Amino acid sequence: MTLDQLPIGQTAAITAVGGQGALRCRLLDMGLTPRTLVTIRKTAPMGDPIELHIRSYELTIRLEDARTIWVCPQPDQFRGAGCESCPRQASCDSVPPPLQQSREVVR
């Protein structure tokens, strides 16, 4: 699942950061890195942008950018051992499909 699909108030672990070039570098610089916990705090009245709680600070990003960030809704299990140990691995939607994954995706 991508970050824009996460319900308000739920915490997830980032599994992959997509995007290309300067956008991807900017997302990583803001602290949106794999295995980091992120919580959706609130959305703007029209739904865009969204406010995140990450690394003990608040960050606001556009929905378009949130669609490039893949998250696992079971953060404790993912942060412990990654996708390899997850019982949902066969039906998991927390990792980008290979066709959409760019060569720059960090795991």
Phi and psi in degrees as a GROMACS rama.xvg file:
@    title "Ramachandran Plot"
@    xaxis  label "Phi"
@    yaxis  label "Psi"
@TYPE xy
-99.1682  164.196  THR-2
-61.256  -32.3508  LEU-3
-69.1532  -16.6753  ASP-4
-91.0786  -9.17998  GLN-5
-72.1832  131.708  LEU-6
-68.5508  154.878  PRO-7
-61.2139  134.251  ILE-8
90.1128  -12.1992  GLY-9
-88.6951  143.925  GLN-10
-104.108  143.12  THR-11
-144.109  164.444  ALA-12
-104.655  135.939  ALA-13
-71.7282  129.031  ILE-14
-103.036  -32.478  THR-15
-157.238  147.928  ALA-16
-117.866  120.249  VAL-17
-95.507  -148.485  GLY-18
85.3811  175.418  GLY-19
-139.083  151.843  GLN-20
58.1727  -129.113  GLY-21
-64.7441  -35.0796  ALA-22
-61.3956  -48.372  LEU-23
-62.6285  -43.5059  ARG-24
-61.3584  -40.8045  CYS-25
-64.2753  -43.8601  ARG-26
-61.1297  -43.8473  LEU-27
-65.3322  -39.9985  LEU-28
-63.8151  -30.3227  ASP-29
-79.548  0.025728  MET-30
99.981  4.12741  GLY-31
-85.1056  76.2776  LEU-32
-114.902  155.492  THR-33
-55.5029  145.746  PRO-34
72.3459  9.6428  ARG-35
-91.9093  138.341  THR-36
-79.4622  139.907  LEU-37
-139.311  139.623  VAL-38
-125.215  134.82  THR-39
-79.5286  118.36  ILE-40
-87.7463  -50.4246  ARG-41
-166.06  169.058  LYS-42
-122.262  159.223  THR-43
-69.3417  161.158  ALA-44
-52.8744  -34.6821  PRO-45
-93.5708  4.66554  MET-46
96.0906  -13.228  GLY-47
-140.104  124.814  ASP-48
-87.4934  -177.101  PRO-49
-118.237  150.144  ILE-50
-104.789  130.868  GLU-51
-113.662  152.035  LEU-52
-111.026  117.635  HIS-53
-145.702  133.575  ILE-54
50.4397  44.3289  ARG-55
63.6176  25.6716  SER-56
-142.531  167.254  TYR-57
-100.916  138.358  GLU-58
-135.794  134.549  LEU-59
-111.329  127.144  THR-60
-133.308  159.446  ILE-61
-75.5105  153.008  ARG-62
-60.7504  -36.3224  LEU-63
-58.9369  -40.5866  GLU-64
-73.5148  -35.373  ASP-65
-64.6312  -26.1766  ALA-66
-70.9029  -12.8884  ARG-67
-95.4373  0.680245  THR-68
-111.629  120.071  ILE-69
-94.9853  136.185  TRP-70
-130.533  156.069  VAL-71
-109.399  120.996  CYS-72
-72.8611  -0.463549  PRO-73
-114.181  76.2375  GLN-74
-64.4525  -37.2465  PRO-75
-64.4833  -43.511  ASP-76
-67.7975  -42.0734  GLN-77
-66.488  -44.9161  PHE-78
-66.1136  -27.1793  ARG-79
-69.1261  -51.5426  GLY-80
-139.334  3.45694  ALA-81
80.9209  -172.892  GLY-82
-65.7602  -25.3934  CYS-83
-60.9751  -30.2385  GLU-84
-97.9502  0.120813  SER-85
-78.3188  130.975  CYS-86
-68.1777  -18.2407  PRO-87
-88.1155  7.16101  ARG-88
-52.9658  -39.1285  GLN-89
-66.1608  -32.7744  ALA-90
-114.23  18.2317  SER-91
-71.5381  139.298  CYS-92
-116.162  22.5131  ASP-93
-94.7544  -3.62456  SER-94
-119.375  134.886  VAL-95
-59.7419  141.081  PRO-96
-59.8821  147.632  PRO-97
-56.1189  -32.715  PRO-98
-70.5773  -29.1367  LEU-99
-91.6947  -11.1097  GLN-100
-80.3565  125.937  GLN-101
-85.8949  166.305  SER-102
-70.7587  -9.6188  ARG-103
-92.7721  -0.398207  GLU-104
-67.1109  128.867  VAL-105
-99.5749  137.486  VAL-106
